[in-house]
């Protein structure tokens, strides 16, 4: 995480960063990305991390792509980021996340 960047404070800031970096995110094999958790509910605190849900294209869910996405998002938002794939969602928590997530259009 870069200390040079002030941590994002609002959902709008996070969604703008995701949108601004859509091309880079797509190049990492991501076909869908969205925000969930405290930022979506406007319950974030200065210590809150970002919760991001992603779907990778077939064959693109590699360790390198996953880690590069994590590093990109942490560097650009100034916050710790938890990246969760749709395929890894628990059947117990998954439905709650799916109902809450706000997706970003990666097509430009």
C-alpha positions as CSV (number, residue, x, y, z in Angstrom):
1,X,0.0,0.0,0.0
2,X,1.4,3.4,-1.0
3,X,1.6,5.9,1.8
4,X,1.8,8.7,-0.7
5,X,-1.9,8.3,-1.6
6,X,-4.5,9.5,0.9
7,X,-6.9,6.6,1.5
8,X,-10.2,6.9,-0.3
9,X,-13.0,7.9,2.0
10,X,-16.2,7.3,0.0
11,X,-17.9,4.8,-2.2
12,X,-18.0,7.3,-5.0
13,X,-14.2,7.6,-4.9
14,X,-13.7,3.8,-5.0
15,X,-16.2,3.3,-7.9
16,X,-14.4,6.1,-9.8
17,X,-11.0,4.4,-9.4
18,X,-12.4,1.1,-10.5
19,X,-13.9,2.8,-13.6
20,X,-10.7,4.8,-14.3
21,X,-8.6,1.7,-14.3
22,X,-11.2,-0.5,-16.2
23,X,-8.8,-1.1,-19.1
24,X,-6.0,-2.3,-16.7
25,X,-8.4,-4.4,-14.7
26,X,-9.7,-6.0,-17.9
27,X,-6.1,-6.8,-19.0
28,X,-5.7,-8.8,-15.7
29,X,-8.5,-11.1,-17.0
30,X,-11.3,-9.6,-15.0
31,X,-14.7,-9.6,-16.7
32,X,-16.8,-8.3,-13.8
33,X,-15.8,-6.3,-10.7
34,X,-17.9,-4.8,-7.9
35,X,-17.7,-3.3,-4.4
36,X,-19.5,-4.7,-1.4
37,X,-19.2,-4.3,2.4
38,X,-18.9,-1.3,4.6
39,X,-18.3,1.2,1.7
40,X,-21.5,0.2,-0.1
41,X,-23.4,0.5,3.1
42,X,-21.8,3.9,3.9
43,X,-20.5,2.4,7.2
44,X,-16.8,2.7,6.5
45,X,-14.4,3.9,9.1
46,X,-10.8,5.2,8.6
47,X,-9.6,1.6,9.3
48,X,-12.0,-0.1,6.9
49,X,-10.7,-2.2,4.1
50,X,-12.3,-2.5,0.7
51,X,-14.3,-5.6,-0.2
52,X,-14.2,-6.3,-4.0
53,X,-16.0,-9.1,-5.8
54,X,-14.5,-10.2,-9.1
55,X,-15.1,-12.7,-11.9
56,X,-12.1,-13.7,-14.0
57,X,-12.4,-14.9,-17.6
58,X,-11.9,-18.6,-18.2
59,X,-8.3,-19.5,-17.6
60,X,-7.4,-16.0,-16.3
61,X,-7.9,-16.6,-12.6
62,X,-4.1,-17.0,-12.0
63,X,-2.1,-16.1,-9.0
64,X,-0.3,-13.4,-10.8
65,X,-3.5,-11.8,-12.1
66,X,-5.1,-12.0,-8.6
67,X,-2.1,-10.5,-6.9
68,X,-1.6,-7.8,-9.5
69,X,-5.2,-6.8,-9.1
70,X,-4.8,-6.6,-5.3
71,X,-1.6,-4.5,-5.6
72,X,-3.2,-2.2,-8.2
73,X,-6.3,-1.6,-6.0
74,X,-4.3,-1.1,-2.8
75,X,-1.9,1.3,-4.5
76,X,-4.6,3.4,-6.1
77,X,-7.0,3.5,-3.1
78,X,-4.5,3.7,-0.2
79,X,-6.4,1.0,1.6
80,X,-6.1,-2.7,2.3
81,X,-8.3,-4.6,-0.3
82,X,-9.9,-8.0,0.1
83,X,-10.6,-9.4,-3.4
84,X,-13.1,-12.2,-3.4
85,X,-14.0,-14.3,-6.5
86,X,-17.6,-15.2,-7.2
87,X,-16.6,-18.8,-7.4
88,X,-15.1,-18.8,-3.9
89,X,-18.2,-17.4,-2.2
90,X,-19.7,-19.5,0.6
91,X,-23.2,-20.7,0.0
92,X,-24.1,-19.0,3.4
93,X,-22.6,-15.6,2.9
94,X,-22.6,-15.5,-0.9
95,X,-26.3,-14.5,-1.4
96,X,-25.9,-11.5,1.0
97,X,-22.8,-10.3,-0.9
98,X,-24.5,-10.8,-4.3
99,X,-27.5,-8.7,-3.1
100,X,-25.3,-5.9,-1.9
101,X,-22.6,-5.7,-4.5
102,X,-22.4,-2.6,-6.8
103,X,-20.8,-3.5,-10.1
104,X,-18.7,-1.2,-12.3
105,X,-19.0,-1.3,-16.0
106,X,-15.6,-2.4,-17.4
107,X,-16.6,-1.7,-21.0
108,X,-15.5,1.6,-22.4
